[in-house]
């Protein structure tokens, strides 16, 4: 039988900080950019990742050594680079979870932006050398686990996990330097399938920062307000609620209808971010997913399985939408759970 290790006994002093106790004096953390992180080993490209479609795995050495850093064109001020973002978040986790084991980041990128050095501007493409080329990635996401903080839900081990997303397409790089946008989440990762479980208190979709110190403080504040026990209780509650096959079919059909609703009617319903293709993936998972499919002869599934069908489908999202849809999967499942117990807010999706 698995045992939850939320805060090991040797780190009891961290408990008030983790759960945001007002009785603990919060000191301003000190941080020097690029101070951290042992260099990670090259990653196995065949392994499962937390996000899959439209992305490629890289390591932090590639981001540091092979990629340029975009600037704001009006004043040539540098943006906060991808590796600096990763290292800053990793540093916050190291400060807050002292004594815990923290894994190397799993880094995924997409939308490569290619360029040339000035000396190669007039070269034909066929004559370009590798040293003539420049690249950076418009979108980057990373996740790293803290495997010594875990729980078991419905036989699935979930490890505490930190996730970050940076998308340069959200920035106006043609302007002067302004606050930059980051998305950061702390939640859990289901080790059976690498699906991420994102919770409202542990997610900030638009964290603004002008400097490394701003970013550090923003991430620290987010982590301190996250209530891991509350998040785990929510996910465990999903195992006690069930959707009949008819209700599941209603959800699939209503989700397809949702995309085509008149704007006035859609405003009256809770927000649903999954696309039609992702809803199709959920339908296939109902019969074919090795871990969460309906058991033969049964005509219902619990909401934990349903939730993991949604988070599994979300792995096909583009990087810049990934965390928002991950949170939306949690909100959908929580809302449908309430609908099964008489609440009317999400009833439309299953009635």
C-alpha positions in Angstrom: 0.0 0.0 0.0 1.4 3.4 -1.0 1.9 6.1 1.6 1.5 9.8 1.0 4.7 11.7 1.7 3.5 15.2 1.6 6.2 16.7 3.8 8.8 14.3 5.2 9.5 14.5 8.9 13.0 15.9 8.5 11.4 18.9 6.7 8.6 19.7 9.2 9.7 23.3 9.3 8.6 23.8 5.7 5.0 22.8 6.4 3.7 26.3 7.3 5.5 27.8 4.3 4.1 25.2 1.8 0.5 25.9 2.9 0.8 29.6 3.4 0.6 30.0 7.1 0.2 33.6 8.2 2.2 32.8 11.3 5.4 32.4 9.4 7.5 35.4 8.5 8.3 35.3 4.8 11.8 36.5 4.1 12.9 38.0 0.7 14.8 35.3 -1.1 18.2 36.1 -2.6 19.0 35.0 -6.0 21.8 35.5 -8.5 20.8 34.7 -12.2 22.4 31.5 -13.6 23.5 30.5 -10.1 21.9 27.1 -10.2 21.3 23.8 -11.5 23.7 20.9 -12.2 23.8 20.4 -15.9 21.2 17.7 -16.9 22.1 14.7 -19.0 20.9 14.4 -22.6 17.3 13.3 -22.6 16.0 10.1 -24.2 13.8 11.2 -27.0 11.9 7.9 -26.9 10.5 8.5 -23.4 7.1 9.7 -22.5 6.7 13.4 -22.0 4.1 15.6 -20.3 3.3 17.1 -23.7 3.7 15.3 -26.9 2.2 16.6 -30.2 3.8 19.5 -32.1 6.9 19.5 -29.8 10.5 18.2 -29.7 12.5 17.4 -26.6 15.7 19.3 -26.0 18.1 19.8 -23.0 19.1 23.0 -21.3 22.7 22.8 -22.8 21.1 23.1 -26.2 19.1 26.1 -25.1 22.2 27.8 -23.6 24.8 27.0 -26.2 23.0 26.8 -29.5 20.2 29.3 -29.3 20.2 33.1 -29.5 18.1 35.2 -27.0 15.5 37.6 -28.6 15.5 41.2 -27.6 13.0 44.1 -27.6 13.8 45.8 -30.9 13.2 49.4 -29.9 15.9 49.5 -27.1 17.7 46.2 -27.7 17.0 45.1 -24.2 17.3 41.3 -23.7 14.3 39.2 -22.8 14.5 36.6 -20.0 15.8 33.6 -21.9 14.3 30.1 -21.8 17.2 28.6 -19.7 17.1 31.5 -17.3 13.4 30.9 -16.8 13.9 27.2 -16.2 16.7 27.8 -13.7 14.9 30.5 -11.8 11.8 28.3 -11.3 14.1 25.4 -10.4 15.9 27.6 -7.9 12.6 28.5 -6.2 11.7 24.8 -5.8 15.2 24.1 -4.4 14.7 26.9 -1.8 11.2 25.9 -0.9 11.6 22.1 -0.9 15.0 21.8 0.8 16.0 18.2 1.4 13.7 16.9 -1.3 14.8 15.1 -4.4 14.2 17.4 -7.5 14.5 15.8 -10.9 16.1 17.4 -14.0 13.6 19.3 -16.2 11.9 17.7 -19.1 12.0 20.4 -21.8 9.9 20.6 -24.9 10.0 23.2 -27.6 8.2 24.2 -30.8 8.0 26.8 -33.5 11.7 27.2 -34.3 12.7 30.7 -35.6 15.7 30.5 -37.9 18.1 33.2 -38.8 21.6 33.9 -40.1 24.7 35.6 -38.8 25.5 38.9 -40.6 28.4 37.3 -42.5 26.1 34.8 -44.1 23.3 37.1 -45.3 24.2 36.8 -48.9 25.0 33.1 -49.0 22.7 30.7 -51.0 20.9 28.3 -48.8 22.8 25.3 -50.2 26.1 26.9 -49.1 25.1 27.7 -45.5 27.2 26.2 -42.8 25.9 25.2 -39.4 27.9 28.1 -37.9 26.1 30.5 -40.2 22.7 29.7 -38.8 20.9 31.0 -35.7 17.8 29.6 -34.0 15.6 30.2 -31.1 12.3 28.6 -30.1 9.2 30.7 -30.0 7.5 28.4 -27.5 9.0 26.3 -24.7 7.5 24.3 -21.9 9.3 22.4 -19.1 8.3 20.2 -16.2 10.3 18.7 -13.3 9.1 16.4 -10.6 9.7 16.3 -6.9 9.3 12.5 -6.5 9.7 12.4 -2.8 6.4 14.2 -2.4 3.8 11.8 -3.7 0.4 10.1 -3.2 -1.5 7.2 -4.7 -4.9 7.7 -6.3 -6.9 4.8 -7.5 -3.7 2.8 -7.8 -1.9 5.5 -9.7 1.2 7.2 -8.2 1.1 11.0 -8.5 4.3 13.0 -7.9 4.5 16.7 -7.1 5.4 18.5 -10.3 6.3 22.0 -11.4 5.6 23.2 -14.9 6.4 26.4 -16.8 5.5 27.8 -20.2 7.1 30.6 -22.2 5.7 31.7 -25.5 7.4 34.6 -27.3 4.3 35.0 -29.5 2.6 36.6 -26.5 5.3 39.3 -26.4 5.5 42.5 -28.4 9.2 42.3 -29.3 8.9 45.3 -31.6 8.4 47.6 -28.6 10.6 48.8 -25.8 11.2 46.4 -22.9 8.0 45.7 -20.9 6.9 43.2 -18.3 7.3 39.7 -19.8 4.7 37.0 -19.6 5.2 33.5 -18.1 2.9 30.7 -17.1 3.8 28.6 -14.1 2.0 25.8 -12.3 2.7 23.5 -9.4 0.5 20.4 -9.1 0.9 16.7 -9.6 1.9 14.3 -12.5 0.3 10.9 -12.9 3.2 8.5 -13.4 1.1 6.0 -15.2 0.7 8.3 -18.2 2.7 11.5 -17.5 -0.6 13.5 -17.5 -0.4 16.8 -15.5 -3.0 17.7 -12.9 -3.3 21.4 -12.5 -5.1 23.2 -9.7 -6.5 26.7 -9.5 -4.4 27.7 -6.5 -1.2 26.4 -8.1 -1.4 28.1 -11.5 -0.8 31.5 -12.8 -1.4 31.9 -16.5 0.0 35.5 -16.8 2.9 35.9 -14.4 4.5 39.3 -15.3 8.2 40.0 -14.6 10.7 42.7 -15.7 13.7 40.9 -14.2 15.0 37.6 -12.8 14.2 38.9 -9.3 10.6 39.7 -10.2 10.2 36.3 -11.7 11.7 34.6 -8.6 9.4 36.5 -6.3 6.3 35.8 -8.4 7.0 32.1 -8.6 7.8 31.9 -4.8 4.5 33.6 -4.0 2.6 31.1 -6.3 4.2 28.1 -4.7 3.5 29.4 -1.2 -0.2 29.8 -1.8 -0.6 26.3 -3.3 -2.5 23.9 -1.1 -1.3 20.4 -2.0 -3.6 18.6 0.5 -6.7 20.4 -0.9 -5.6 19.4 -4.4 -5.1 15.8 -3.5 -8.5 15.7 -1.7 -10.2 17.0 -4.8 -8.6 14.4 -7.1 -9.3 11.6 -4.6 -13.0 12.6 -4.6 -13.2 11.9 -8.3 -12.8 8.2 -7.6 -16.1 8.1 -5.8 -18.2 9.6 -8.5 -19.3 7.8 -11.7 -20.5 8.7 -15.2 -22.9 6.3 -16.9 -22.2 5.5 -20.5 -25.2 7.6 -21.4 -23.8 10.6 -19.5 -20.4 10.1 -21.0 -21.9 10.1 -24.5 -23.9 13.2 -23.6 -20.7 14.9 -22.6 -19.0 14.0 -25.9 -22.0 15.3 -27.9 -22.5 18.4 -25.9 -18.8 19.2 -26.1 -19.0 19.1 -29.9 -22.1 21.3 -29.8 -20.4 23.7 -27.5 -18.0 24.9 -30.2 -21.0 25.8 -32.5 -23.3 27.5 -29.9 -24.4 31.1 -30.6 -22.3 33.5 -28.5 -25.3 34.4 -26.3 -25.9 30.8 -25.3 -22.2 30.0 -24.9 -21.9 32.9 -22.4 -24.4 31.2 -20.1 -22.3 28.1 -19.8 -19.0 27.3 -18.1 -15.9 27.7 -20.3 -14.7 24.5 -22.1 -11.4 24.7 -23.9 -10.9 21.2 -25.4 -11.1 21.1 -29.2 -13.2 18.7 -31.3 -10.1 16.6 -32.2 -9.3 16.3 -28.5 -12.9 15.3 -27.7 -12.4 12.6 -30.3 -9.3 11.4 -28.4 -11.4 11.2 -25.2 -14.0 9.1 -27.0 -11.3 6.7 -28.3 -9.7 6.5 -24.8 -13.1 5.3 -23.4 -12.6 2.1 -25.2 -8.9 1.8 -25.9 -6.8 3.5 -23.2 -4.8 0.9 -21.4 -5.1 2.6 -18.1 -8.4 4.4 -18.0 -10.8 2.7 -20.5 -14.2 1.4 -19.5 -13.9 -2.1 -18.2 -15.5 -4.8 -20.3 -19.1 -5.4 -19.3 -19.3 -2.2 -17.3 -21.5 0.8 -18.3 -19.9 3.5 -16.1 -16.5 5.0 -15.3 -15.3 7.0 -12.3 -14.4 10.6 -12.7 -10.7 9.9 -12.0 -10.6 7.9 -15.2 -12.6 10.6 -17.0 -10.3 13.3 -15.7 -7.2 11.4 -17.0 -8.9 11.0 -20.4 -9.2 14.8 -20.6 -5.6 15.5 -19.4 -4.4 12.8 -21.8 -6.1 14.5 -24.7 -4.6 17.8 -23.6 -1.1 16.5 -24.3 -1.8 17.2 -28.0 -2.2 21.0 -27.3 0.2 23.6 -28.6 2.6 24.8 -25.8 1.0 28.2 -25.4 -2.4 26.7 -24.7 -1.3 23.7 -22.7 -1.5 24.8 -19.1 -4.7 26.7 -19.5 -6.4 23.6 -20.9 -4.9 21.5 -18.2 -6.6 23.7 -15.6 -9.8 23.7 -17.6 -9.8 19.8 -17.5 -9.7 20.0 -13.7 -12.5 22.6 -13.7 -14.6 20.5 -16.1 -14.2 17.4 -14.0 -14.9 19.2 -10.7 -18.0 20.8 -12.2 -19.4 17.6 -13.6 -18.8 16.0 -10.2 -21.0 18.7 -8.7 -23.5 18.2 -11.4 -23.8 14.5 -10.5 -24.7 15.6 -7.0 -27.4 18.1 -8.0 -25.6 21.3 -9.0 -26.9 23.0 -12.1 -23.8 24.9 -13.4 -22.3 22.0 -15.4 -25.5 20.0 -15.8 -25.9 21.0 -19.5 -22.8 18.9 -20.4 -24.3 15.5 -19.1 -28.1 15.9 -19.2 
